[in-house]
Amino acid sequence: MKITKIEALANIANDIRIGIIEQVYNANSGHPGGSLSCADILSVLYFNQMNIDPKNPNARERDRFVLSKGHCSPALYATLARKGYFNKELLKGFRKIESNLQGHPDMKKVPGVDMTTGSLGQGLSVAVGMAISSKINHDGYRVYCLLGDGEIQEGQIWEAAMSASKYKLDNLCAIVDYNHLQIDGNIENVAGLKYIREKFEAFGFNIIEVDGHNIQELIEAFNIAKHKKGLPSVVIAHTIKGKGISFMEEKAEWHGKAPNKEEYEQAINELKLQHIIG
Amino acid sequence: MILDKKIATRESFGKALVELGKRNKDVIVLTADLAGATKTNLFEKEFPERFIDVGISEQNMMGIASGLATCGKIPFASTFAMFAAGRAYDQIRNGIAYPNLNVKICATHSGITVGEDGATHQMLEDLSLMRTIPNMIVLCPSDDTQTKWIVNEIANIKGPVYLRLARVSTPVIYEQNEIFEIGKMKQIGEGKDATIFATGVMVSEAIKAQEELAKENINIRVIDVHTIKPIDRNMVIKCAKETKKLITIEDHSIIGGLGSSICEILTEEYPCKVIRMGIQDQFGKSGKAEQLIKYFKIGYEEIMEKVKNG
């Protein structure tokens, strides 16, 4: 079931991006920018790395994924639908009253969602709890936690980082979607956030820095993390907010805005052209 | 009081956790640099592999507890009430209660009876904050027997629980074999002159008032409200119908806690006067617990006064 072909994984990431745009357009709300920036990461995790089975979403020994940046739910939903956790048609209900696909992920409503998230800064602590449980039970599963770069301004992230290091959670891999933008602008201008690598280093993490849109680099990064013993890893993934859609790329305004009909059509056309035939 | 012995509910909690830990391997105990004060160090000594100290990071502790709960563990996360219900409110609401996770939030050092540490450490709003959160069960035991029973009982409930405990030593009220039920208030006495709805450390004050008033031929009943949520509506209505006067007392703000809960039921079901005793919309202060009880007018003498002249 594990997909190893780079082109295939890139195409899945492209499908995820199309799913993101369709959801946000249909809902006329949601967060496209940060969803698009993490599509390649999700493709590699769900289709190449994680030990999971959509037919058995609550299996005890499965790997876990916590979307700490919960507003990027369209990316997670598109990934889960693509993986087969639920019918792709359900994506049309995103953010609508009759749907289970809430604005932010709800583990009680959606199969495959391992943790309810939305209030920023809390996911890494949850991932630490999951990783500790795996260690206590000798279950052997790994825990992945996707953080936004803006999100790590929350102090609780660093509390959790301390715990991850204290308990030597080598079964935990955090990923920072380092797209440099948050709602109010550049993360450095808004909050003075810099030296992300050095910060995680100081907290005792194994650091792996990659191009977050390079499938091969992502696969290698997660493999390195998997084999690193005695300390947690963080993959600092350099990404582009709004990746894949020309007019959304590197624009903070697309953090939480839906495209109009024209923009939607252009976005879908651009993404379809990025599909690799082979 | 049945037994002439005093013990703090945090102490009873610490001891009960050890017994529970022996029987239930899924129980994990967490603290945030307060192993000694919360008495969870007793568990740590017995089961170090199932004990997690996160240091001074209560929000992180609640998140780790959530993660453990998603994997089938039964985490008991302990810290002072101020830093549980106060500092980690968002983590409790969004990360524990909304996904209905099986986390037991064990909040010691509630109320002004914390004593010398003063206002910053005297949590007076936690019952109010916690009971408004959907899915949350809110408990506040009155003595050693009840606390030990509750610790065992909540391990069998699947879902979030807020357990409010006290620092101060209070009399043991119940015999070891006393029977309780979550969601059912405990009636002490049949008096019809007044009902005192009391919770936590205030129950023993109410019983003392009851004993003293009996000498003057004034017969009251004490209702031990160990379950703040779900609240026992039937008992509240029954007492309102059967007794002349209704008084609530809590080591908590009179806003949003026990007093408010009782009033909410009565305004809907049986409108009548209720006297709310507790902390009157103000912050606490430093002092000895027994001095503060007098200062804030929540001792047995004040209860007697309210029964007679309130």
HADDOCK unambig.tbl for C-alpha pairs under 7 A between the chains (distance, minus, plus):
assign (segid A and resid 107 and name CA) (segid B and resid 99 and name CA) 6.78 0.50 0.50
assign (segid A and resid 108 and name CA) (segid B and resid 99 and name CA) 6.34 0.50 0.50
assign (segid A and resid 116 and name CA) (segid B and resid 95 and name CA) 6.84 0.50 0.50
assign (segid A and resid 116 and name CA) (segid B and resid 99 and name CA) 6.30 0.50 0.50
assign (segid A and resid 122 and name CA) (segid B and resid 63 and name CA) 6.32 0.50 0.50
assign (segid A and resid 125 and name CA) (segid B and resid 60 and name CA) 5.38 0.50 0.50
assign (segid A and resid 125 and name CA) (segid B and resid 63 and name CA) 4.74 0.50 0.50
assign (segid A and resid 125 and name CA) (segid B and resid 64 and name CA) 4.89 0.50 0.50
assign (segid A and resid 126 and name CA) (segid B and resid 63 and name CA) 4.67 0.50 0.50
assign (segid A and resid 126 and name CA) (segid B and resid 64 and name CA) 4.71 0.50 0.50
assign (segid A and resid 126 and name CA) (segid B and resid 66 and name CA) 5.79 0.50 0.50
assign (segid A and resid 126 and name CA) (segid B and resid 67 and name CA) 4.12 0.50 0.50
assign (segid A and resid 127 and name CA) (segid B and resid 67 and name CA) 5.98 0.50 0.50
assign (segid A and resid 128 and name CA) (segid B and resid 64 and name CA) 5.85 0.50 0.50
assign (segid A and resid 128 and name CA) (segid B and resid 67 and name CA) 6.91 0.50 0.50
assign (segid A and resid 129 and name CA) (segid B and resid 64 and name CA) 4.00 0.50 0.50
assign (segid A and resid 129 and name CA) (segid B and resid 65 and name CA) 6.12 0.50 0.50
assign (segid A and resid 129 and name CA) (segid B and resid 66 and name CA) 6.90 0.50 0.50
assign (segid A and resid 129 and name CA) (segid B and resid 67 and name CA) 4.16 0.50 0.50
assign (segid A and resid 129 and name CA) (segid B and resid 68 and name CA) 4.68 0.50 0.50
assign (segid A and resid 130 and name CA) (segid B and resid 67 and name CA) 4.66 0.50 0.50
assign (segid A and resid 130 and name CA) (segid B and resid 68 and name CA) 5.27 0.50 0.50
assign (segid A and resid 130 and name CA) (segid B and resid 71 and name CA) 6.37 0.50 0.50
assign (segid A and resid 133 and name CA) (segid B and resid 68 and name CA) 5.75 0.50 0.50
assign (segid A and resid 133 and name CA) (segid B and resid 71 and name CA) 6.59 0.50 0.50
assign (segid A and resid 156 and name CA) (segid B and resid 59 and name CA) 6.60 0.50 0.50
assign (segid A and resid 156 and name CA) (segid B and resid 60 and name CA) 5.95 0.50 0.50
assign (segid A and resid 159 and name CA) (segid B and resid 57 and name CA) 6.09 0.50 0.50
assign (segid A and resid 159 and name CA) (segid B and resid 60 and name CA) 5.98 0.50 0.50
assign (segid A and resid 160 and name CA) (segid B and resid 60 and name CA) 5.77 0.50 0.50
assign (segid A and resid 163 and name CA) (segid B and resid 54 and name CA) 6.20 0.50 0.50
